[in-house]
Amino acid sequence: MLLLAVVSAATATLLEHWDPGHVVAFFQLGTIGYLWILERLIPYRTDWHPDGREIRYYGLYFLLTMVGGALGQLVVSAMVTRLAPPHPVLPLRMEIPLALLTGSLAKYLFHRWSHHHPWLWRLHGVHHSLDKVNVTNNGVNHLLDVFLGQATVQLALAALGFSPESVLCATLFVVAQGYFVHANIDVRIGWLNHVLAGPEQHRLHHSTVLAEAGHYGADFAIWDHAFGSFTWRPGRTPAAVGLQDPAAFPPTGDVLASLLHPWRPATRPGT
């Protein structure tokens, strides 16, 4: 259903010349609503549903992320306009799959780097401080982490000469996949796990056991295979999700401390 929605939204936007920014925003809200309903109908774990307190600060993170992303998008869009060629080199039907693959590779590499570069991890670790995985807390991120990841993907696509139309199609796919893999739904996609990322894989990515916490690709699983970070097998589930050392980051509910965390000195080695 989500893949069909991606194709439908992209096709309608290109044919009707709708505003891409408005389309992406409404598509994001629609995706969240659809998956939220599925979480109530077919939950993976009922104890991963957010309570009222969590929904309040998840919502605050979401708003901050949206504002930070929108402001960052202004800068990125200006840079993309300068980098993108006036006329696409390839026809759109060839551009779109290439843009999907290129964008997902750029996102994979940045995501993996965020887990290994000490300062980037202090941004990205805000997202991993969660002890449950659901569609609502997919928006719990440091807004600078969102901006840097977004800029990396879009600038890579623009530098390689992809048209705004193909970037839009890639963006809709990324939005759908990003929320799908985070959804607390009892859905298994079988052999497609070796091609597309899914919730089964992303739960392992959030595992406290680093040996199984690969799966840096939130769109395609092929890059995890290519770079040796694919750990999923049928039936494999994490015993717990979150951080090995929860004290290394502020509590998720302390939003201001989480936003300031990257600039605070480490309290002990390894944090």
Backbone torsions as a table, in degrees:
resi	resn	phi	psi	omega
1	MET	NA	-41.2	-179.9
2	LEU	-67.3	-41.3	179.1
3	LEU	-65.2	-38.1	176.4
4	LEU	-64.5	-38.8	178.0
5	ALA	-65.0	-38.0	177.6
6	VAL	-61.0	-48.8	-179.5
7	VAL	-62.9	-43.4	-178.3
8	SER	-64.4	-46.3	-178.8
9	ALA	-65.4	-42.0	179.8
10	ALA	-64.8	-44.7	-178.9
11	THR	-63.0	-46.6	-179.1
12	ALA	-63.3	-40.3	-179.6
13	THR	-64.1	-42.0	-178.7
14	LEU	-70.7	-39.0	-177.6
15	LEU	-77.0	-37.5	-175.6
16	GLU	-96.1	-3.8	179.3
17	HIS	58.8	43.9	176.5
18	TRP	-72.1	161.1	177.7
19	ASP	-71.1	118.8	-176.1
20	PRO	-59.7	-38.1	-179.8
21	GLY	-61.9	-43.2	178.8
22	HIS	-66.8	-39.6	-179.4
23	VAL	-62.0	-46.8	-178.6
24	VAL	-62.4	-42.4	-179.2
25	ALA	-63.2	-47.9	-179.9
26	PHE	-67.9	-36.3	178.8
27	PHE	-64.6	-39.9	178.2
28	GLN	-62.0	-46.8	179.6
29	LEU	-64.5	-39.8	177.7
30	GLY	-63.8	-39.9	178.6
31	THR	-64.0	-43.9	178.8
32	ILE	-61.2	-45.7	-179.1
33	GLY	-62.1	-43.7	-179.5
34	TYR	-61.9	-47.5	-178.0
35	LEU	-71.6	-31.2	177.2
36	TRP	-62.7	-41.3	177.7
37	ILE	-63.7	-43.8	179.2
38	LEU	-63.6	-33.3	178.1
39	GLU	-62.5	-31.1	178.2
40	ARG	-81.1	-30.1	-177.7
41	LEU	-83.9	-41.9	-176.8
42	ILE	-135.2	65.8	-176.6
43	PRO	-70.1	146.4	172.1
44	TYR	-75.5	-48.0	175.5
45	ARG	-140.0	122.4	-178.3
46	THR	-67.9	-27.1	179.4
47	ASP	-76.0	-3.5	174.4
48	TRP	-91.9	-0.4	173.9
49	HIS	-67.1	138.0	178.3
50	PRO	-73.1	143.0	173.6
51	ASP	-87.6	179.3	-175.4
52	GLY	-59.4	-41.2	-179.8
53	ARG	-64.6	-43.8	-179.8
54	GLU	-64.7	-39.9	179.3
55	ILE	-59.8	-37.0	-179.2
56	ARG	-64.5	-48.2	-178.5
57	TYR	-82.1	-23.2	169.3
58	TYR	-61.4	-43.1	179.6
59	GLY	-63.0	-37.5	178.4
60	LEU	-65.3	-43.6	175.8
61	TYR	-59.4	-42.7	-178.5
62	PHE	-60.9	-45.2	179.5
63	LEU	-63.8	-43.6	178.6
64	LEU	-63.4	-40.0	178.4
65	THR	-64.6	-41.6	179.0
66	MET	-63.9	-43.8	179.8
67	VAL	-65.8	-47.4	179.0
68	GLY	-62.6	-40.2	178.6
69	GLY	-65.7	-39.1	180.0
70	ALA	-66.3	-42.9	178.4
71	LEU	-66.0	-42.2	177.8
72	GLY	-64.5	-33.6	-179.2
73	GLN	-63.4	-32.1	177.6
74	LEU	-61.4	-42.7	179.1
75	VAL	-68.8	-46.1	-178.7
76	VAL	-62.4	-43.2	-178.8
77	SER	-60.5	-40.6	178.4
78	ALA	-63.3	-39.8	180.0
79	MET	-71.8	-38.3	179.1
80	VAL	-63.4	-40.2	179.2
81	THR	-59.7	-37.3	179.9
82	ARG	-73.5	-33.6	-175.6
83	LEU	-84.4	-35.4	-173.9
84	ALA	-67.6	139.3	178.4
85	PRO	-71.3	154.5	-178.7
86	PRO	-65.0	-30.3	-179.7
87	HIS	-132.2	130.0	179.0
88	PRO	-60.6	145.5	179.8
89	VAL	-77.8	-35.4	-175.4
90	LEU	-112.0	155.6	173.0
91	PRO	-65.3	155.0	-173.6
92	LEU	-59.5	-36.1	-177.8
93	ARG	-64.7	-23.5	175.4
94	MET	-92.8	-31.5	-179.7
95	GLU	-64.3	-43.7	-172.5
96	ILE	-58.9	-52.7	178.8
97	PRO	-63.1	-35.3	177.7
98	LEU	-67.5	-38.2	177.5
99	ALA	-65.7	-39.1	178.0
100	LEU	-60.7	-46.8	-178.5
101	LEU	-68.2	-43.9	-178.2
102	THR	-65.9	-45.6	179.3
103	GLY	-62.9	-40.4	-179.5
104	SER	-68.4	-34.2	177.1
105	LEU	-66.9	-44.8	178.5
106	ALA	-60.5	-41.7	179.7
107	LYS	-66.8	-41.2	177.8
108	TYR	-58.5	-48.6	-176.1
109	LEU	-64.8	-42.1	178.9
110	PHE	-66.0	-41.4	179.8
111	HIS	-62.0	-45.1	-179.8
112	ARG	-64.5	-40.3	178.2
113	TRP	-62.9	-35.7	-179.5
114	SER	-64.4	-22.1	177.7
115	HIS	-87.1	-13.3	-174.8
116	HIS	-118.1	-20.9	176.2
117	HIS	-85.9	124.4	-172.2
118	PRO	-55.2	-46.2	-176.6
119	TRP	-74.1	-39.2	177.2
120	LEU	-62.6	-34.7	177.9
121	TRP	-65.3	-32.4	178.6
122	ARG	-68.1	-21.7	169.9
123	LEU	-81.5	-53.7	-171.9
124	HIS	-71.4	-28.4	-179.1
125	GLY	-62.7	-19.3	175.1
126	VAL	-57.3	-38.4	178.8
127	HIS	-70.5	-33.5	-176.5
128	HIS	-85.7	-2.2	177.2
129	SER	-74.2	-7.3	179.5
130	LEU	-69.9	141.8	177.9
131	ASP	-105.1	14.4	174.1
132	LYS	-151.2	158.1	-178.0
133	VAL	-123.6	117.6	177.4
134	ASN	-151.4	169.5	-174.4
135	VAL	-65.9	-29.4	-177.9
136	THR	-69.5	-39.0	-177.2
137	ASN	-90.4	9.2	171.6
138	ASN	-62.2	-23.7	179.6
139	GLY	-85.0	0.6	178.0
140	VAL	-80.1	96.6	-178.0
141	ASN	-145.8	158.9	168.3
142	HIS	-78.2	130.4	-173.3
143	LEU	-61.9	-27.3	177.6
144	LEU	-71.8	-33.1	175.8
145	ASP	-63.0	-42.3	178.0
146	VAL	-62.3	-46.3	-178.2
147	PHE	-62.7	-46.0	-177.9
148	LEU	-65.4	-41.8	178.3
149	GLY	-65.2	-43.3	179.0
150	GLN	-62.7	-44.2	-179.6
151	ALA	-64.6	-40.7	-179.3
152	THR	-59.1	-47.1	-177.3
153	VAL	-67.8	-49.7	-174.1
154	GLN	-69.9	-36.8	178.2
155	LEU	-68.9	-35.7	177.1
156	ALA	-63.1	-43.3	179.4
157	LEU	-65.7	-42.3	-179.4
158	ALA	-67.5	-40.3	-178.8
159	ALA	-63.9	-29.2	179.7
160	LEU	-88.4	1.2	171.8
161	GLY	89.7	19.6	178.6
162	PHE	-76.9	143.7	-177.9
163	SER	-75.3	158.2	175.6
164	PRO	-57.5	-32.6	179.6
165	GLU	-64.2	-42.9	179.8
166	SER	-71.0	-34.0	177.1
167	VAL	-64.9	-38.3	177.0
168	LEU	-60.4	-47.2	180.0
169	CYS	-60.2	-42.6	178.6
170	ALA	-64.0	-39.4	-178.8
171	THR	-63.9	-43.2	179.0
172	LEU	-61.9	-40.7	178.4
173	PHE	-64.4	-42.4	179.8
174	VAL	-62.6	-42.5	178.9
175	VAL	-61.1	-48.9	-179.3
176	ALA	-60.6	-47.4	-178.3
177	GLN	-66.9	-39.7	-178.0
178	GLY	-59.4	-40.2	178.4
179	TYR	-82.1	-32.8	179.3
180	PHE	-61.5	-47.2	-176.5
181	VAL	-66.2	-22.6	-178.3
182	HIS	-91.6	-5.3	-172.7
183	ALA	-72.5	138.6	176.5
184	ASN	-86.5	65.2	-178.1
185	ILE	-124.7	144.8	-178.7
186	ASP	-85.8	74.1	-179.2
187	VAL	-126.0	131.9	177.1
188	ARG	-122.1	135.7	-175.5
189	ILE	-109.1	11.1	171.3
190	GLY	58.8	-133.3	-175.4
191	TRP	-64.7	-19.8	177.9
192	LEU	-64.6	-15.8	174.6
193	ASN	-58.5	-22.3	179.6
194	HIS	-84.5	-5.8	179.4
195	VAL	-116.5	-52.6	-178.7
196	LEU	-106.0	147.4	171.2
197	ALA	-73.7	148.9	-179.5
198	GLY	-145.2	173.2	-179.3
199	PRO	-58.3	-35.0	-179.9
200	GLU	-59.4	-40.4	-179.8
201	GLN	-73.7	-42.4	-172.6
202	HIS	-70.5	-27.8	173.7
203	ARG	-63.3	-38.1	175.7
204	LEU	-65.2	-36.1	178.6
205	HIS	-59.7	-32.1	-180.0
206	HIS	-88.2	3.4	-176.4
207	SER	-63.9	147.7	174.7
208	THR	-77.3	-11.2	177.4
209	VAL	-92.5	106.6	-172.2
210	LEU	-64.9	-25.2	-179.1
211	ALA	-64.9	-24.9	179.5
212	GLU	-108.5	-2.9	-173.3
213	ALA	-90.7	55.0	174.0
214	GLY	-85.8	-130.3	174.0
215	HIS	54.7	64.2	177.3
216	TYR	-81.7	-11.8	178.7
217	GLY	-86.3	121.5	177.5
218	ALA	-98.2	-4.2	-178.1
219	ASP	-111.0	-63.1	179.3
220	PHE	-115.9	147.2	176.9
221	ALA	-89.2	-8.6	-174.4
222	ILE	-64.7	-31.2	-179.6
223	TRP	-72.9	-32.2	175.1
224	ASP	-65.6	-37.9	174.2
225	HIS	-64.6	-45.3	-175.3
226	ALA	-64.8	-34.9	-174.5
227	PHE	-109.3	14.5	171.0
228	GLY	73.8	26.0	179.6
229	SER	-113.7	18.8	178.9
230	PHE	-90.9	116.6	-176.8
231	THR	-120.5	-7.0	-175.3
232	TRP	-69.2	146.0	166.1
233	ARG	-145.6	156.5	-176.6
234	PRO	-53.4	128.9	177.9
235	GLY	87.5	-7.4	-178.5
236	ARG	-78.2	125.6	180.0
237	THR	-134.9	151.0	178.4
238	PRO	-74.8	142.4	175.8
239	ALA	-70.3	-35.1	179.0
240	ALA	-153.9	153.1	177.2
241	VAL	-118.5	152.4	-179.7
242	GLY	132.4	-149.2	-177.5
243	LEU	-104.4	146.8	173.0
244	GLN	-62.8	-37.7	179.2
245	ASP	-122.4	87.2	-176.5
246	PRO	-58.2	-27.1	-178.4
247	ALA	-72.5	-8.9	-179.2
248	ALA	-72.4	-18.6	-179.9
249	PHE	-127.1	153.1	174.8
250	PRO	-63.1	157.9	174.6
251	PRO	-58.8	144.3	-177.7
252	THR	-56.3	-35.1	-178.9
253	GLY	-68.0	-17.4	177.8
254	ASP	-89.6	82.8	-170.8
255	VAL	-63.7	-45.7	-177.3
256	LEU	-63.1	-44.2	178.9
257	ALA	-62.4	-37.2	178.7
258	SER	-65.8	-39.1	179.8
259	LEU	-69.3	-32.3	-178.9
260	LEU	-87.6	-12.3	-172.3
261	HIS	-53.7	-42.7	-176.9
262	PRO	-59.9	-22.1	-177.2
263	TRP	-100.8	0.9	178.1
264	ARG	-91.2	145.0	179.7
265	PRO	-66.6	145.8	176.9
266	ALA	-63.3	140.0	-178.3
267	THR	-83.1	-19.1	178.4
268	ARG	-160.8	161.8	-177.3
269	PRO	-56.0	137.1	175.2
270	GLY	91.0	-1.2	-178.4
271	THR	-106.4	NA	NA
